[in-house]
Amino acid sequence: MKHVRLDGQEESIKRFVLALAVDPDGAVLELNGQAVACVVPPPRPASGASTSGEWTEEKNLRRCDLIDREIDGAISPAEAVELRQLQDEMLRYQNRVAPWPIAAARQLHRELLRKAAKAQSGSDA
């Protein structure tokens, strides 16, 4: 999720955005009758829910429930934000405890590109 800092924006823009975030159900921005954005307040952790980097079964069950709701088309804007935050938290945890072996994949990719370039230059001759 992209974070946009309002600190450097004009006061009128800050007031506009902050007024949108007041409604707990969020606000849909429209242009020419078409929805272009949805603004919802950030979700608050459920009472007792940990915001630490530890990934729990409770968080994963909630994430799975929200994914199901998203697939069914029944997810609210606030739940969509919560899902994105849970996804980000899960990926940070995964990268910390079991990172993907991306360095080896990048090395293999470079090697294959080198071989392809060599084969291509040999066929041009």
N, C-alpha and C positions, 0 to 999 in steps of 0.2 A: 504494500500500500504506500502510495506516495504521500509524504508529509510536506505540507506547504506552510512556511513560516509567515505569520501575519505581522510580525514585529516591524518589518520595514515597509509595510503598506500604508497607504493614505488612511487617515482617520475614518473617512466615509466608508471605505471598503471594510475596515475592521468592524465598524458599527453594523454594517449590512450582514456580514458573516456571523457575528455574535448574535444578532437578532434571529437568524435562521436556526441557530443551535439551541434556542430556548425551548422549543417544542420537543418533548420527550419522544414523540413519534417521528421526528425528523421533518424535513421539508424537501419537496421536489421542485427543482428549478426548471422552468419551461421557457422555450424560445419558439415563437410562432406556433404555439399549441403542442410542441413536441418536448417531452421530458429530456433534459440534457444532463442533469446531475441530481444526486440525492445527498442531502446533508443530514447526518444523524449525530447525536451526541455520542462520544465514546462510551462503550459499555463499562459499567462498573463491575468489578469482580463480585461474584456471589458471596454472601457471607460465609466465611470459613474457607473460601477458595484461596489457594496459594497463588501468588503472582511471581513466585521464585522461578528459577530456571529448571526446576525439577518437573518432569513430565509424569503425570499421574494417570491412572486408569480412569478416574472421574473426568479429567480433562479430555481424554481420548474418546470416552463415551459421548460427551457433549459435542465434540467435534464431529463424530460420526452421525449423531442425531441432526446436527445442522447441515451436514452434507446431504443427508436424506431429504431434509426439508428443501434444500436448494434444488435438488434433482426434481422433486415433486412440484417445484414452482410455488411453494408455500412459505418461503423464508421472508421475514420482515427485513427492512433496511437495517435495523439495529442488530438483528441476528446475523446479517451478512457481514457487518463490521466485526462482530464477535468471532465469526468463523474465520475471517482473515487474520485476526489477531491470534487465534488458537493455531491456525496453520503456521504462521510465522514462528510462534513459540515452539511448536513441535519440530519445525525444521532447524531452529537454533539448537534445540536439545539434541536432535539427531546428529548435527554437525559436530557437536561437542563430544558425544559418547561413541559415535560410529560414523566418522566422516567418510564420504564417498572417495574412492581412490582416483581422484580427478587428475592428479599429476601424471600417473601412468597412462591414463587415457589421452592426455594432451601430448605426451611423448610419442605414443603410437600414432596419433593423428599427424604430427609433424613428420614422422618417418614415412607414413603412407603418402603424404603430400610430396615429399622429396622423391620417392620412388615414382610417383605419377609424373612429376615434372621431368625426371630423367627419361622415363619411357616416352613422354611426349616429345622431348627434344631429340631423341633417337629416331622417332618416326618422321620428324620434319626433315631430316637430312637426306 
